[in-house]
Amino acid sequence: MVQVKSPYWQKVVDDAQKHPAVPGLETIPFFTMAPMEAVTDSVFRRVVAAAGGPDVYFTEFTNARSITHPKAKFTVQGRLHVDKSEKMPVAQLWGDRAIDFEAACFDLKERGYEAVDINMGCPAATVVKNGGGSDLIRHFDKAEEIIVAAKKAGLAVSVKTRLGFNQIDTFEEWIPFILKQDVPLLTVHMRTRKEMSKVPAHFEYIDRLIQLRDEIAPNTLLQINGDIKDRTEGLELVRQHPGVNGIMIGRGIFENPFAFEITPKEHTLDETLTLLRMQLDLYDQFTAEFGPMHFQKLKRFFKIYVRHFSYASDLRVALMDTTNTTQVRELLDQFDEQWAAQKASDTIAITTK
């Protein structure tokens, strides 16, 4: 059995073993949903949970400095909000100052968080320009200072990073360095910052990462991220690369909201549109509590639910022209009526032949 120094991540590993046995795997990997800006908030996490969620959720990216800054701390309340019905997520922080991470982690501990993940892989130009995310790959000393500072609150501190900034072979120095920082979990997005998501993930380096982990920090869990669409693909990747402990899925959730379900199955249009209606309801509740959210950001989710059926493109186009949730619901009601009529017409046509 995998042994982890962190009680938090040990429980994640142990709980994953309670899932049904998987042929060809002695140890079942845990699955997590990647932190995604303007995506993995409390609203969407609850929708994914209803569809059969992962073992662990991560919050949106949160600037460590903003959590305790007197002029910014109230603006991040929505990002850090966790509904009482949710599993407590891992807080994902980015920044470039150790003092900010120290203060933020103590604050998060008071909020009930048990684990923090340090973003050392985000390729966004704004984040890199401010010394955070993947820019830390170029500053080993600063990365170490941040990890040390974050640990002072006593939370489980993990790291998410990439293979390198510009060059892939950077990982031969960078990954060993991070492994020596005694973190319970290391998540590696299998691309460089320069590559963004424009090339296939470099799965060919997974075995080398496993070798480095086993040699340097055998109690550190290794999680792989990049180009993994669902649980089935994740399990196959672990079969091919024994030693991987966890699988993180990001953009795959936009192709299939049921990506994490234990036993994959076909889902009806009614099921997917029910998830959309759920998200609309939670969105309205969230807005009422934390203030207006940008409705435009909600539109990015429509394609998750409205796809792979007749007239899907027409419905998506109509939804993209809406300006509020009331209009969305009205469109869905109209679609339901038309869809029911179409199905009835098809049934009649088949019966009369």
N, C-alpha and C positions, 0 to 999 in steps of 0.2 A: 504494500500500500504506500502511496505517496505521502511523505512526511513534509509538512510545511511549518516554518517557524511561527507564522501568524495564525492565531486561533480563528480569525475571521476567514482567511482563505482555506484553512484546513477544513472548516465546516462546509465551505463551498465544494471542495473536493469530495468530502464524505457524502454530502447530500446528492451529488451527481451519481454516486454509486447506487442510489435507491431507484434510479430509472431502470426500465427493463434492460436486461442483458443485451449486448450487441455482439453478434457473431464476429469472431476474429479479434476482439478487444478484451483484454484482461481488465483494464481500467477504463471506465467511461469518462470521456473528457467533459468538462463543464462548458457551457455556452453562454456568451455574453452579447449584449447589444452595444455596439460602439457608441461612444459619445459623438453626437452630431449637432452642430450649431443650428439653433432654431428648429430642432427636430425632437431631440430626446428630453423634452420637458415632462412635467408630471402628467399632462394631458395625453401625450402620445404613448408614454410608458404604460398607462392604464389601458389604452386601446390594444397595445401589443400583448399585454397580460391576458386580456379577454380572448385573444386569438391563439393563446398557448405560448406564453412568453419564455424568455431565457432563464438561466439560473441566476444571472446577475445583470443589473442595469447600471448604466453610467449616466450622470447628468450631462447637460449641455456644458460646453467650455465656459468656465468662469474665471475671470481675471482675479488672481489671488489678492491683489492690492485693493480691488473694489469691495471685497467682503467686509473689510473693517474701516475703509476710508470714510471719514465723516460726511463727505459730499456724495458718495456713491453707494454706500452700504444698503440704502433702501431700494435702489434700483435693481439689485440682484436678488431680492426676496423671491421673485417668481422663479428665477433659475434654480434656486435651492429648495423651493417648496416641495415637500413630500406629503402626499395625501395619506391619511391614516389607513387607507385600504391597500397601500402599496408595500412592496418589499423595499427596505431601505436601500437606495442606490449607492454607488461609489461616486464621490464628488470628484469631478475632473477639473483640475486647476492649471492655469497657464500664467506665466509671468517670467520675470528675470531677476527678482530681488529675493534673497533668502529671508529677509525680515518680513516680507509680505506673506510668504508661505507659512512662516512660524505663527504669525498672528491669525492668519486665515484658518489654520488647522485647529487652533484652540477654539476659535469661534464655531467651526463645524462640529467639533466634539460636543459643545454645548447644545447644538441643534439636534444631536442624536446620531450623527454620522459615525460610522465605525471604520471607514476606509476612505483613503484619498488616492487619486491617481494623478501623477504629474505628467502633463503634456509636454513631451520632448520630440514630437513628430509632426505637429500641425504645419502644413506647407503654405498657409495663407500669408500673402505678402505683408498685410498689416501686422500680424502676429510676429513674423520674422523681423520686421523693421523695428519692432519694440523689444527685440531681444528674447522673445519667448518661442515656444514651440520647437520646430526643428533647428532654429538658430543655436540652441543649446548643444547640438551635436558638434558645433565648432568651438565650444567653450567648456571643456571638461571641468575646469576648476569651478566655474559658476554652477554647473550641473550638480557637482558634489555638494557645494554649499547649500543649495536648495534642498536636496534630499536630506541632509543632516538637519536643517532647520525644520523641515516638515515633520520629521520624526519626533520632535520634542513634545508634541501633544499626546503621544502614545497611540496614535491611530496606525492602522496598517497602511503603509506608504508604498505604492507601486509606481511603475514607470511605463509609459507607452511611447514608443519611438519608431524610427525608420532605420533602414540599413545604413544610410549615410545622408550627407547633405547634397553633394554633387556626384560623388563616386561611390559605387557599390562596395568596393573593397575596404571602405572606411569601417565597415562593421567588424573587421578583424581586430581593430583597436577599440572601437566604441562599445561594442557589446560586452567584451571582457571587462571594460572599465565599469559599466553599469552593474554587471554581475557582482563585482567586488564591493558594491555599495550596500550589500545585504538587504535587498528588497525581496519581499515574498512573491511578487509576481512581476514578470517582464513581458510586455506585449510588444510584438514587433510587426509593424506594417511592412510587408515584404517589397518595398520600393524605396527609392531615394526621394529626397525632397524635390530635386530637380525633375524627376519623372512624374511627380504629382500622381495622377491615376491614369496617365495616358498610355502606359505600357502594361502588359500582363505582369502580375505579381511574380516575383522571383522565388518560386517554391523550390527551385534547385538548391537553394542555400539553407533550407530548413534543417537538414541533417547536420550540417556544420554548426548551426546554432545550438542544436541539441548536444553536440559534442562539447562545445564551449561551456554550456551550462553544466553538463555532467562533470567536467573537469574543475570548474571554478566555483560553482555554487549549486550543488546537487539538490539543495532544499528550496531553490527558487523555481517557481512554476513558470513554464514557458507557454505563452499564448500567441497564436498566429492570427494575423488580420490581413485582409486584402483578397478580393475576387472570390470570396466564399459566399454563395448565394443562400444556402439553407443548411439545415441540420444534416441532411443526407450527404451533401458535399463535404461538410465538415468532418463527419465520421469517416468518410473515405480517405480524406487527407490524413487523418490520424492513423488509419490502417497502413497507409503508405509510409508514414514517418512516426513510428513508435517512439514515444518520448515527449511528444507534444501533449500538454496537459489541458489546454483550453483553446477554444475557437471563438473568435470575435467576428460577428457579422454586422456590417454597416449598410452599404447601399443595397444589399440583397433584400432588405425589408421593404424597399420601394417597389420591388418586383413581386413580392409575395408577403402579405402581412402575417401569414401563417408559417413563416420560415422556420420558426423554432419548435413547432409542434413535434411531440415525441413520435407519434405515428402519422406520417403524412397521408393525407386523403384529399379527395376532390371536394371543393366547396362550392356551394350554390351562389348565384348572384345575390339572393336575399341575404345570405350570410355576410358577404363583403359589404353590401350597402348598409347592413345593420351596424357594422363597425364604423362606417362613415357617419351615420346618424349619432352614434355614441360619441364620436370625436366632436361633432358639432355641439352636443349638449355639454360635454366637459369643457369645451372651448368657451362657451358662454358663461359657465360657472366660474372658470378661471379668470375671465375678463372682469366679471362682477367683483371678484375679490381683490385682484391685483391691478386693475386698471386696464384701459384699452390696449389690445394687442393688434399688431398690424395684420389686417385681414388678408393682405397679399401673401403673407407667409403661410396662411392656411391653405392657399390654393395649391401649393406644391404637393400636398397630400392627396389631391383628388385622383391623380393618376394611379395611386396605389390600389384604390378600390374600383375604379371605373376603367376596366380593361378586359380583353379576352371575351367579349360577347357582342352580338349584333347591336349596332347603333352606339357602341361605346364611345367612338370618336365624336359623334354628334353630341352626346351628353357631356363629354369633357369640354367641348368648345362652349357649350351653353353655360356650364358651371364656371368657366374661366371669366365669363362676362358678369358674374354676380359681384355684389359689393358688400353683402352681409349674410349672416347665417340664415336669416328668414327667407331670403331669396333662394338660397341653396335648398332648404327644406321644401319650398314650393316646387322647385324644379324636380326634386326627387319624387314628390307626390304625383306630379304630372307624369313622370316617367313610369312610375308604378302602375298607373292606370293604363297607359299606352302599352306597357309590357304585358300586363294581364290580358288586355284585349288581343294582342298579337298571339300570345300563347293559346288563347281560346280559339282564335281563327285557325291556327295551325292544327289544333286538335280536331276541329270540325272538318277541315279539309282532309285529314287523314282518315277520319271515320267514314266519310261519304264516298271514299274511293271503292 
